[in-house]
Every structure is written in C-alpha cells, then in structure tokens.
Amino acid sequence: MADNGCLLAAFAFAQNQVKLRVRFSLNNLKLDDDVLNIPLFQAEGTQDSRAGRH
C-alpha cells in the first residue's frame, strides 16, 4: 500500500503542480526543463525533503 507522500506526489504531478522533479542516476549533473539529474556519487550530499515532517 502506498504511503500518503506517494499519493500526494502522484496527485500533484497529475495537477501539474510539480516545479522540479529529481532523478538519481549514473548520468552527470544537469537540469533539463523540470528534471534535475543528480549523479549517484553526489547523492550522499542530498537530504530527504520530507525529513522532520509529521
């Protein structure tokens, strides 16, 4: 069963309210339209945007 965060993200995406999507992959750091690609070797420096929320 999906958690509320996944459902909210799916709803926001369907409503075109997503300003920036983040993808982790082996590709270099780049921004294409609304997709930010973060290389896996740099992923350690990121933090969960949901941290601290209840």
Phi, psi and omega per residue, in radians:
M1 nan 2.357 -3.122
A2 -1.286 2.545 3.092
D3 -1.436 3.003 -3.090
N4 -1.097 -0.557 3.124
G5 -1.101 -0.720 3.118
C6 -1.168 -0.729 3.135
L7 -1.138 -0.716 3.119
L8 -1.142 -0.732 3.118
A9 -1.110 -0.724 3.121
A10 -1.128 -0.711 3.120
F11 -1.145 -0.788 -3.137
A12 -1.093 -0.723 3.124
F13 -1.094 -0.742 -3.141
A14 -1.141 -0.522 -3.132
Q15 -1.588 0.108 -3.129
N16 1.024 0.626 3.121
Q17 -1.722 0.033 -3.112
V18 -1.417 2.127 -3.129
K19 -1.542 -0.569 -3.094
L20 -2.645 2.238 3.057
R21 -1.819 2.487 -3.107
V22 -2.019 2.328 3.126
R23 -2.269 2.346 3.065
F24 -1.804 2.221 -3.134
S25 -2.738 -3.050 3.105
L26 -1.466 -0.097 3.127
N27 -1.259 2.882 3.117
N28 -1.241 2.881 3.090
L29 -1.154 2.175 3.097
K30 -2.821 2.768 3.100
L31 -2.106 2.029 3.086
D32 -2.035 1.896 -3.097
D33 0.955 -1.895 -3.096
D34 -1.919 0.319 -3.140
V35 -2.024 2.066 3.061
L36 -1.721 2.065 3.119
N37 -1.685 2.135 3.127
I38 -1.964 2.152 3.110
P39 -1.107 2.580 -3.110
L40 -1.030 -0.613 -3.118
F41 -1.206 -0.274 3.078
Q42 -1.764 -0.053 -3.065
A43 -1.141 -0.454 -3.132
E44 -1.084 -0.498 -3.126
G45 -1.420 -0.038 3.130
T46 -1.643 2.868 3.089
Q47 -2.328 2.701 -3.128
D48 -1.218 2.143 -3.136
S49 -1.196 -0.259 3.123
R50 -1.568 -0.080 -3.096
A51 -1.062 2.321 3.096
G52 1.546 -0.119 3.110
R53 -1.517 2.612 3.136
H54 -2.048 nan nan
